[in-house]
């Protein structure tokens, strides 16, 4: 089994505490320009798609998605 890959989701605007508890294995931080960074390990492609679906269901806009260096 491969090790999880770290990703960063740059979300437009500030996020609620509800969003933060929806992703307990990930960290959040406010960034310049009014974005929120959601970052942490993602096990595989299916987990990545699941995170994207949850962000969508919360009505959040992902401005950028990037794979972080190991």
N, CA and C atoms as an extended XYZ file, in Angstrom:
210
Properties=species:S:1:pos:R:3:atomname:S:1:resname:S:1:resid:I:1 pbc="F F F"
N         0.843       -1.184        0.000 N   UNK     1
C         0.000        0.000        0.000 CA  UNK     1
C         0.883        1.239        0.000 C   UNK     1
N         0.515        2.218       -0.829 N   UNK     2
C         1.281        3.443       -0.935 CA  UNK     2
C         0.995        4.371        0.236 C   UNK     2
N         1.997        5.195        0.550 N   UNK     3
C         1.819        6.192        1.606 CA  UNK     3
C         0.885        7.289        1.108 C   UNK     3
N         0.125        7.903        2.008 N   UNK     4
C        -0.758        8.996        1.603 CA  UNK     4
C         0.043       10.148        0.992 C   UNK     4
N        -0.586       10.845        0.089 N   UNK     5
C         0.011       12.025       -0.538 CA  UNK     5
C        -0.617       13.246        0.103 C   UNK     5
N         0.202       14.258        0.384 N   UNK     6
C        -0.311       15.488        0.992 CA  UNK     6
C        -0.831       16.416       -0.106 C   UNK     6
N        -2.036       16.940        0.126 N   UNK     7
C        -2.659       17.879       -0.803 CA  UNK     7
C        -3.065       19.143       -0.060 C   UNK     7
N        -3.170       20.226       -0.829 N   UNK     8
C        -3.704       21.481       -0.314 CA  UNK     8
C        -4.879       21.897       -1.191 C   UNK     8
N        -5.997       22.189       -0.544 N   UNK     9
C        -7.180       22.717       -1.214 CA  UNK     9
C        -7.281       24.175       -0.800 C   UNK     9
N        -7.240       25.079       -1.748 N   UNK    10
C        -7.385       26.494       -1.459 CA  UNK    10
C        -8.850       26.850       -1.692 C   UNK    10
N        -9.539       27.187       -0.609 N   UNK    11
C       -10.981       27.406       -0.637 CA  UNK    11
C       -11.267       28.896       -0.572 C   UNK    11
N       -12.173       29.337       -1.413 N   UNK    12
C       -12.552       30.750       -1.479 CA  UNK    12
C       -13.290       31.153       -0.207 C   UNK    12
N       -12.764       32.146        0.502 N   UNK    13
C       -13.411       32.692        1.696 CA  UNK    13
C       -13.040       31.970        2.978 C   UNK    13
N       -13.671       32.437        4.052 N   UNK    14
C       -13.491       31.810        5.360 CA  UNK    14
C       -14.429       30.622        5.464 C   UNK    14
N       -14.034       29.637        6.239 N   UNK    15
C       -14.865       28.436        6.386 CA  UNK    15
C       -15.387       28.331        7.818 C   UNK    15
N       -16.490       27.643        7.955 N   UNK    16
C       -17.125       27.488        9.263 CA  UNK    16
C       -16.479       26.358       10.058 C   UNK    16
N       -16.822       26.311       11.319 N   UNK    17
C       -16.357       25.207       12.167 CA  UNK    17
C       -16.922       23.882       11.672 C   UNK    17
N       -18.115       23.914       11.073 N   UNK    18
C       -18.723       22.693       10.520 CA  UNK    18
C       -17.806       22.073        9.469 C   UNK    18
N       -17.234       22.922        8.606 N   UNK    19
C       -16.334       22.409        7.572 CA  UNK    19
C       -15.091       21.800        8.215 C   UNK    19
N       -14.601       22.447        9.237 N   UNK    20
C       -13.380       21.959        9.886 CA  UNK    20
C       -13.583       20.580       10.510 C   UNK    20
N       -14.725       20.333       11.127 N   UNK    21
C       -14.961       19.026       11.753 CA  UNK    21
C       -15.299       17.956       10.717 C   UNK    21
N       -15.675       18.374        9.512 N   UNK    22
C       -15.960       17.425        8.438 CA  UNK    22
C       -14.680       16.758        7.945 C   UNK    22
N       -13.545       17.406        8.165 N   UNK    23
C       -12.247       16.891        7.708 CA  UNK    23
C       -11.287       16.812        8.899 C   UNK    23
N       -11.509       15.882        9.824 N   UNK    24
C       -10.711       15.837       11.056 CA  UNK    24
C        -9.227       15.520       10.859 C   UNK    24
N        -8.874       14.873        9.757 N   UNK    25
C        -7.470       14.521        9.523 CA  UNK    25
C        -6.695       15.612        8.803 C   UNK    25
N        -7.370       16.724        8.513 N   UNK    26
C        -6.725       17.794        7.765 CA  UNK    26
C        -6.665       19.057        8.608 C   UNK    26
N        -5.731       19.926        8.262 N   UNK    27
C        -5.549       21.188        8.968 CA  UNK    27
C        -6.079       22.330        8.116 C   UNK    27
N        -6.450       23.419        8.783 N   UNK    28
C        -6.907       24.610        8.070 CA  UNK    28
C        -6.080       25.807        8.500 C   UNK    28
N        -5.973       26.773        7.595 N   UNK    29
C        -5.274       28.024        7.893 CA  UNK    29
C        -5.813       29.099        6.964 C   UNK    29
N        -5.951       30.308        7.490 N   UNK    30
C        -6.334       31.439        6.656 CA  UNK    30
C        -5.114       31.870        5.855 C   UNK    30
N        -5.349       32.284        4.616 N   UNK    31
C        -4.251       32.726        3.762 CA  UNK    31
C        -4.539       34.125        3.237 C   UNK    31
N        -3.546       34.742        2.650 N   UNK    32
C        -3.707       36.056        2.052 CA  UNK    32
C        -4.717       35.980        0.914 C   UNK    32
N        -5.430       37.050        0.702 N   UNK    33
C        -6.371       37.092       -0.400 CA  UNK    33
C        -7.752       36.570       -0.056 C   UNK    33
N        -7.991       36.256        1.233 N   UNK    34
C        -9.319       35.815        1.640 CA  UNK    34
C        -9.619       34.355        1.383 C   UNK    34
N        -8.593       33.526        1.328 N   UNK    35
C        -8.780       32.088        1.113 CA  UNK    35
C        -8.524       31.324        2.400 C   UNK    35
N        -9.000       30.094        2.426 N   UNK    36
C        -8.696       29.169        3.511 CA  UNK    36
C        -7.985       27.966        2.913 C   UNK    36
N        -6.878       27.588        3.537 N   UNK    37
C        -6.121       26.422        3.102 CA  UNK    37
C        -6.562       25.212        3.922 C   UNK    37
N        -6.981       24.169        3.236 N   UNK    38
C        -7.283       22.875        3.847 CA  UNK    38
C        -6.202       21.935        3.348 C   UNK    38
N        -5.388       21.401        4.249 N   UNK    39
C        -4.265       20.592        3.797 CA  UNK    39
C        -4.016       19.406        4.719 C   UNK    39
N        -3.490       18.348        4.096 N   UNK    40
C        -3.188       17.153        4.853 CA  UNK    40
C        -3.077       15.935        3.960 C   UNK    40
N        -2.943       14.756        4.575 N   UNK    41
C        -2.750       13.529        3.813 CA  UNK    41
C        -4.042       13.037        3.159 C   UNK    41
N        -3.908       12.527        1.952 N   UNK    42
C        -5.026       11.935        1.215 CA  UNK    42
C        -4.564       10.543        0.781 C   UNK    42
N        -5.309        9.536        1.171 N   UNK    43
C        -4.881        8.150        0.992 CA  UNK    43
C        -4.731        7.734       -0.470 C   UNK    43
N        -5.698        8.129       -1.315 N   UNK    44
C        -5.671        7.687       -2.707 CA  UNK    44
C        -6.639        8.537       -3.527 C   UNK    44
N        -6.786        8.182       -4.794 N   UNK    45
C        -7.634        8.950       -5.699 CA  UNK    45
C        -9.096        8.943       -5.242 C   UNK    45
N        -9.570        7.830       -4.728 N   UNK    46
C       -10.953        7.749       -4.256 CA  UNK    46
C       -11.166        8.701       -3.083 C   UNK    46
N       -10.212        8.765       -2.171 N   UNK    47
C       -10.302        9.692       -1.038 CA  UNK    47
C       -10.268       11.142       -1.522 C   UNK    47
N        -9.462       11.417       -2.528 N   UNK    48
C        -9.394       12.766       -3.100 CA  UNK    48
C       -10.748       13.172       -3.674 C   UNK    48
N       -11.382       12.275       -4.423 N   UNK    49
C       -12.705       12.547       -5.007 CA  UNK    49
C       -13.760       12.717       -3.907 C   UNK    49
N       -13.627       11.959       -2.826 N   UNK    50
C       -14.557       12.069       -1.710 CA  UNK    50
C       -14.456       13.445       -1.046 C   UNK    50
N       -13.244       13.928       -0.862 N   UNK    51
C       -13.043       15.255       -0.282 CA  UNK    51
C       -13.654       16.319       -1.186 C   UNK    51
N       -13.410       16.203       -2.482 N   UNK    52
C       -13.976       17.164       -3.433 CA  UNK    52
C       -15.508       17.149       -3.374 C   UNK    52
N       -16.103       15.970       -3.269 N   UNK    53
C       -17.563       15.850       -3.200 CA  UNK    53
C       -18.100       16.475       -1.912 C   UNK    53
N       -17.394       16.257       -0.791 N   UNK    54
C       -17.838       16.854        0.473 CA  UNK    54
C       -17.739       18.369        0.435 C   UNK    54
N       -16.654       18.897       -0.151 N   UNK    55
C       -16.527       20.352       -0.290 CA  UNK    55
C       -17.665       20.912       -1.132 C   UNK    55
N       -17.998       20.211       -2.202 N   UNK    56
C       -19.096       20.633       -3.064 CA  UNK    56
C       -20.425       20.601       -2.313 C   UNK    56
N       -20.653       19.554       -1.543 N   UNK    57
C       -21.923       19.441       -0.807 CA  UNK    57
C       -22.055       20.524        0.259 C   UNK    57
N       -20.928       21.061        0.732 N   UNK    58
C       -20.960       22.159        1.695 CA  UNK    58
C       -21.083       23.517        1.004 C   UNK    58
N       -21.098       23.513       -0.324 N   UNK    59
C       -21.239       24.755       -1.081 CA  UNK    59
C       -19.969       25.580       -1.137 C   UNK    59
N       -18.818       24.934       -0.950 N   UNK    60
C       -17.542       25.648       -0.952 CA  UNK    60
C       -16.910       25.621       -2.339 C   UNK    60
N       -16.236       26.706       -2.682 N   UNK    61
C       -15.567       26.822       -3.972 CA  UNK    61
C       -14.080       26.553       -3.805 C   UNK    61
N       -13.570       25.543       -4.501 N   UNK    62
C       -12.134       25.245       -4.487 CA  UNK    62
C       -11.478       26.077       -5.583 C   UNK    62
N       -10.662       27.036       -5.175 N   UNK    63
C        -9.989       27.917       -6.119 CA  UNK    63
C        -8.733       27.263       -6.699 C   UNK    63
N        -8.131       26.382       -5.899 N   UNK    64
C        -6.895       25.726       -6.345 CA  UNK    64
C        -6.705       24.426       -5.575 C   UNK    64
N        -6.157       23.444       -6.255 N   UNK    65
C        -5.809       22.161       -5.639 CA  UNK    65
C        -4.378       21.862       -6.048 C   UNK    65
N        -3.548       21.535       -5.066 N   UNK    66
C        -2.167       21.206       -5.402 CA  UNK    66
C        -1.637       20.062       -4.555 C   UNK    66
N        -0.784       19.302       -5.162 N   UNK    67
C        -0.082       18.221       -4.477 CA  UNK    67
C         1.121       18.865       -3.787 C   UNK    67
N         1.280       18.613       -2.503 N   UNK    68
C         2.393       19.185       -1.753 CA  UNK    68
C         3.621       18.290       -1.816 C   UNK    68
N         4.799       18.891       -1.720 N   UNK    69
C         6.020       18.073       -1.729 CA  UNK    69
C         6.064       17.155       -0.513 C   UNK    69
N         6.715       16.032       -0.702 N   UNK    70
C         6.801       15.048        0.394 CA  UNK    70
C         7.759       15.472        1.464 C   UNK    70
